[in-house]
Amino acid sequence: MPPELVLVGLRMPRMDGLEATPPIKREFPSTAVLVVVTFEDPDYLWEALKAGAAGYVLKSAPTGQIIEAVRKVHVGELV
């Protein structure tokens, strides 16, 4: 059973979130991908969307905002 939602970071040990998203989406097209970042950068948002992510959320965002982002991408919305 494919995962419903995957959270990826921009800086991960073997492959960053932008590199990891396309293979995730190829293997599991219905899986939502949310990129979790430490800083806001419109270029990263654009690259994440091009890679197939549903958007990104800041790690420093209030807990409620992070939960809302997860809920939105889980039902197919972009954040």
C-alpha positions in Angstrom: 0.0 0.0 0.0 1.5 3.4 -1.0 2.0 6.1 1.6 -0.7 8.8 1.5 1.7 11.6 2.5 5.5 12.0 2.6 7.3 14.9 4.3 10.8 15.6 2.9 13.5 18.0 3.9 15.6 20.0 1.6 18.7 18.8 3.2 18.7 15.0 3.7 21.8 12.7 3.9 21.7 10.9 0.5 19.3 13.0 -1.5 17.6 16.3 -0.9 13.8 16.7 -1.0 13.8 18.2 -4.5 15.7 15.1 -5.8 13.6 12.7 -3.8 10.2 14.0 -4.9 10.2 12.9 -8.6 11.0 9.2 -7.9 8.4 9.2 -5.1 5.8 10.6 -7.4 6.7 8.2 -10.2 6.4 5.2 -8.0 3.4 6.5 -6.0 1.5 9.1 -8.1 -1.3 9.5 -5.6 1.2 10.2 -2.7 1.2 13.8 -1.6 4.7 15.3 -0.9 5.2 18.2 1.4 8.7 19.8 1.6 9.7 21.0 5.1 12.2 23.8 5.0 14.2 26.0 7.5 13.9 29.2 5.4 11.4 30.7 3.0 12.6 31.0 -0.6 10.2 31.4 -3.6 12.7 29.6 -5.9 12.6 26.5 -3.7 8.8 26.6 -3.8 8.8 26.8 -7.6 11.4 23.9 -7.8 9.4 21.8 -5.3 6.2 22.3 -7.3 8.0 21.4 -10.6 9.4 18.3 -8.9 5.8 17.2 -8.0 5.5 18.4 -4.4 2.2 19.9 -3.2 4.2 22.8 -1.6 6.3 23.5 1.4 6.1 24.6 5.0 8.6 26.2 7.3 9.9 24.1 10.2 9.6 27.2 12.4 5.9 27.8 11.5 3.4 27.6 14.4 2.3 24.0 15.0 -1.2 24.8 13.8 0.1 26.1 10.5 2.1 22.9 10.0 -0.8 20.7 10.8 -3.0 22.7 8.4 -0.4 22.3 5.6 -0.3 18.6 6.2 -4.1 18.4 6.1 -4.4 20.5 3.0 -1.9 18.4 0.9 -3.4 15.2 2.2 -6.7 16.2 0.5 -5.0 17.4 -2.7 -4.6 21.1 -2.1 -1.4 23.1 -2.7 0.3 25.0 0.1 
